[in-house]
Amino acid sequence: MVTITFLNGSAKSVQAPDNSNLLRVSIREKGGIPFKCGGGLCGTCKCLIEEGQDNTDQIKPKERRHLKPEDFEAGYRMACQTFVTGDIKVSW
């Protein structure tokens, strides 16, 4: 299990299975990450991995359509395309 902490609002921490999709966990646990499409088409779920960036999977091609290289370097990802492999803290 991994711990995902949603920093906006009340800093809610939840447990999720390893390799869980960040947006799906947010929806299920009411974490609050904004979204519209959920499939990498709109870019609405852009979020910042504040801690644990190394605990996310590889950047997907759909993310590259919405985010710039400097966004990735700063820790931004699209929640719908991100799978979590360890503890993270995320804001948006």
ZADO-1210 file (C-alpha; in nm, 4 decimals, padded with zeros to 6 digits):
<atoms>
<atom x="00.0000" y="00.0000" z="00.0000" code="MET" pos="1"/>
<atom x="00.1073" y="00.3582" z="-00.0674" code="VAL" pos="2"/>
<atom x="00.0052" y="00.6800" z="00.1049" code="THR" pos="3"/>
<atom x="-00.1238" y="00.9653" z="-00.1094" code="ILE" pos="4"/>
<atom x="-00.1636" y="01.3017" z="00.0616" code="THR" pos="5"/>
<atom x="-00.3864" y="01.5582" z="-00.1099" code="PHE" pos="6"/>
<atom x="-00.2499" y="01.8922" z="00.0145" code="LEU" pos="7"/>
<atom x="-00.5264" y="02.1286" z="-00.1007" code="ASN" pos="8"/>
<atom x="-00.7935" y="02.1760" z="00.1613" code="GLY" pos="9"/>
<atom x="-00.7460" y="01.9658" z="00.4728" code="SER" pos="10"/>
<atom x="-00.4304" y="01.7738" z="00.3716" code="ALA" pos="11"/>
<atom x="-00.6162" y="01.4428" z="00.3454" code="LYS" pos="12"/>
<atom x="-00.4012" y="01.1268" z="00.3444" code="SER" pos="13"/>
<atom x="-00.5340" y="00.8003" z="00.2029" code="VAL" pos="14"/>
<atom x="-00.4002" y="00.4498" z="00.1458" code="GLN" pos="15"/>
<atom x="-00.4098" y="00.2932" z="-00.2006" code="ALA" pos="16"/>
<atom x="-00.2695" y="-00.0202" z="-00.3620" code="PRO" pos="17"/>
<atom x="00.0728" y="00.0099" z="-00.5245" code="ASP" pos="18"/>
<atom x="00.0544" y="00.1221" z="-00.8889" code="ASN" pos="19"/>
<atom x="-00.2824" y="00.2986" z="-00.8426" code="SER" pos="20"/>
<atom x="-00.3954" y="00.5695" z="-01.0835" code="ASN" pos="21"/>
<atom x="-00.3729" y="00.9060" z="-00.9066" code="LEU" pos="22"/>
<atom x="-00.6956" y="01.0528" z="-01.0489" code="LEU" pos="23"/>
<atom x="-00.8996" y="00.7401" z="-00.9747" code="ARG" pos="24"/>
<atom x="-00.7796" y="00.7435" z="-00.6136" code="VAL" pos="25"/>
<atom x="-00.8667" y="01.1137" z="-00.5889" code="SER" pos="26"/>
<atom x="-01.2184" y="01.0488" z="-00.7205" code="ILE" pos="27"/>
<atom x="-01.2769" y="00.7441" z="-00.4994" code="ARG" pos="28"/>
<atom x="-01.1404" y="00.9052" z="-00.1823" code="GLU" pos="29"/>
<atom x="-01.2705" y="01.2584" z="-00.2522" code="LYS" pos="30"/>
<atom x="-00.9178" y="01.3978" z="-00.2733" code="GLY" pos="31"/>
<atom x="-01.0318" y="01.6919" z="-00.4841" code="GLY" pos="32"/>
<atom x="-00.8046" y="01.6922" z="-00.7903" code="ILE" pos="33"/>
<atom x="-01.0087" y="01.8722" z="-01.0610" code="PRO" pos="34"/>
<atom x="-01.0880" y="01.6827" z="-01.3803" code="PHE" pos="35"/>
<atom x="-01.3188" y="01.6825" z="-01.6808" code="LYS" pos="36"/>
<atom x="-01.2377" y="01.3972" z="-01.9170" code="CYS" pos="37"/>
<atom x="-01.0267" y="01.1539" z="-01.7126" code="GLY" pos="38"/>
<atom x="-00.8532" y="01.0252" z="-02.0253" code="GLY" pos="39"/>
<atom x="-00.5658" y="01.2609" z="-02.1037" code="GLY" pos="40"/>
<atom x="-00.7506" y="01.4759" z="-02.3548" code="LEU" pos="41"/>
<atom x="-00.8202" y="01.8006" z="-02.1681" code="CYS" pos="42"/>
<atom x="-00.5296" y="01.8618" z="-01.9266" code="GLY" pos="43"/>
<atom x="-00.7629" y="01.9709" z="-01.6447" code="THR" pos="44"/>
<atom x="-00.6110" y="01.7304" z="-01.3913" code="CYS" pos="45"/>
<atom x="-00.2659" y="01.8945" z="-01.4005" code="LYS" pos="46"/>
<atom x="-00.1211" y="01.8593" z="-01.0522" code="CYS" pos="47"/>
<atom x="00.2069" y="01.9117" z="-00.8708" code="LEU" pos="48"/>
<atom x="00.3822" y="01.6185" z="-00.7047" code="ILE" pos="49"/>
<atom x="00.5175" y="01.8103" z="-00.4037" code="GLU" pos="50"/>
<atom x="00.6972" y="01.5102" z="-00.2525" code="GLU" pos="51"/>
<atom x="00.7720" y="01.1659" z="-00.3921" code="GLY" pos="52"/>
<atom x="00.8113" y="01.2491" z="-00.7598" code="GLN" pos="53"/>
<atom x="01.0327" y="00.9396" z="-00.7907" code="ASP" pos="54"/>
<atom x="00.7339" y="00.7345" z="-00.6726" code="ASN" pos="55"/>
<atom x="00.5412" y="00.7927" z="-00.9951" code="THR" pos="56"/>
<atom x="00.5605" y="00.6041" z="-01.3231" code="ASP" pos="57"/>
<atom x="00.7004" y="00.7179" z="-01.6561" code="GLN" pos="58"/>
<atom x="00.5616" y="01.0299" z="-01.8277" code="ILE" pos="59"/>
<atom x="00.3056" y="00.9370" z="-02.0939" code="LYS" pos="60"/>
<atom x="00.2737" y="01.0793" z="-02.4493" code="PRO" pos="61"/>
<atom x="-00.0674" y="01.2304" z="-02.3638" code="LYS" pos="62"/>
<atom x="00.0964" y="01.4322" z="-02.0853" code="GLU" pos="63"/>
<atom x="00.3542" y="01.5697" z="-02.3291" code="ARG" pos="64"/>
<atom x="00.0701" y="01.7251" z="-02.5316" code="ARG" pos="65"/>
<atom x="-00.0406" y="01.9388" z="-02.2359" code="HIS" pos="66"/>
<atom x="00.2727" y="01.9963" z="-02.0275" code="LEU" pos="67"/>
<atom x="00.6129" y="02.1381" z="-02.1166" code="LYS" pos="68"/>
<atom x="00.9512" y="01.9855" z="-02.0249" code="PRO" pos="69"/>
<atom x="00.9966" y="02.2528" z="-01.7591" code="GLU" pos="70"/>
<atom x="00.6595" y="02.1520" z="-01.6074" code="ASP" pos="71"/>
<atom x="00.7831" y="01.7950" z="-01.5660" code="PHE" pos="72"/>
<atom x="01.1105" y="01.9174" z="-01.4164" code="GLU" pos="73"/>
<atom x="00.9125" y="02.1205" z="-01.1613" code="ALA" pos="74"/>
<atom x="00.7094" y="01.8106" z="-01.0674" code="GLY" pos="75"/>
<atom x="00.3871" y="01.8615" z="-01.2613" code="TYR" pos="76"/>
<atom x="00.1951" y="01.5631" z="-01.3956" code="ARG" pos="77"/>
<atom x="-00.1541" y="01.4850" z="-01.5218" code="MET" pos="78"/>
<atom x="-00.3322" y="01.2857" z="-01.2527" code="ALA" pos="79"/>
<atom x="-00.5271" y="01.0750" z="-01.5044" code="CYS" pos="80"/>
<atom x="-00.2029" y="00.9494" z="-01.6592" code="GLN" pos="81"/>
<atom x="-00.0001" y="00.9049" z="-01.3390" code="THR" pos="82"/>
<atom x="00.0371" y="00.5786" z="-01.1492" code="PHE" pos="83"/>
<atom x="00.1756" y="00.5882" z="-00.7964" code="VAL" pos="84"/>
<atom x="00.4435" y="00.3383" z="-00.6870" code="THR" pos="85"/>
<atom x="00.5231" y="00.4886" z="-00.3452" code="GLY" pos="86"/>
<atom x="00.4174" y="00.7623" z="-00.1042" code="ASP" pos="87"/>
<atom x="00.3483" y="01.1047" z="-00.2549" code="ILE" pos="88"/>
<atom x="00.2113" y="01.4465" z="-00.1618" code="LYS" pos="89"/>
<atom x="00.0183" y="01.6264" z="-00.4342" code="VAL" pos="90"/>
<atom x="-00.1362" y="01.9710" z="-00.4856" code="SER" pos="91"/>
<atom x="-00.3117" y="02.1434" z="-00.7758" code="TRP" pos="92"/>
</atoms>
